[in-house]
Amino acid sequence: MGRAWNLAADLHGWAPSGLLDTYPAERHLAGARTMLHARAQVALRRGHDAAAEALRTTHR
């Protein structure tokens, strides 16, 4: 859920208890996933072995 939606729900009194407390954990997970994708892309660009070549060919 978007942070604005969470904040609006809390301000208007219809958010479940603790909704705003979930934000740091949600963002940490999203950040970790983004870093994993970035590292995978770097590995594909740097790799010079047969496996890296096969991945590059597959994902063109």
C-alpha positions in Angstrom: 0.0 0.0 0.0 1.2 3.5 -0.6 2.5 5.5 2.3 0.0 8.3 1.5 -2.9 5.9 1.7 -1.6 4.6 5.1 -1.2 8.1 6.5 -4.7 9.1 5.3 -6.2 6.0 6.8 -4.5 6.7 10.1 -5.5 10.4 10.2 -9.1 9.6 9.4 -9.3 6.8 12.0 -10.1 3.9 9.7 -6.6 2.3 9.6 -6.0 -0.9 11.6 -3.9 -0.6 14.7 -0.2 -0.5 13.9 -0.5 0.1 10.2 2.1 2.9 10.2 4.5 0.6 12.0 4.7 -1.8 9.0 6.3 0.8 6.8 10.0 0.3 7.7 9.8 -3.4 7.2 8.0 -3.1 3.9 10.6 -0.6 2.6 13.5 -2.7 3.8 12.2 -5.6 1.8 11.7 -3.5 -1.3 15.2 -2.1 -1.0 16.7 -5.5 -0.6 14.9 -6.7 -3.7 16.1 -3.7 -5.7 19.7 -4.4 -4.6 19.4 -8.0 -5.6 18.1 -7.1 -9.1 20.9 -4.5 -9.5 23.6 -7.0 -8.5 22.2 -9.5 -11.0 22.3 -7.0 -13.8 25.9 -6.1 -12.9 26.8 -9.8 -12.9 25.3 -10.3 -16.3 27.2 -7.3 -17.7 30.5 -8.4 -16.2 30.4 -12.1 -16.7 32.5 -13.6 -19.5 31.7 -17.3 -19.1 29.3 -19.5 -21.0 26.5 -19.1 -18.4 26.6 -15.3 -18.5 26.6 -15.4 -22.3 23.5 -17.7 -22.2 21.7 -15.4 -19.8 22.5 -12.3 -22.0 21.2 -14.1 -25.1 18.0 -15.2 -23.3 17.2 -11.7 -21.9 17.8 -9.6 -25.0 
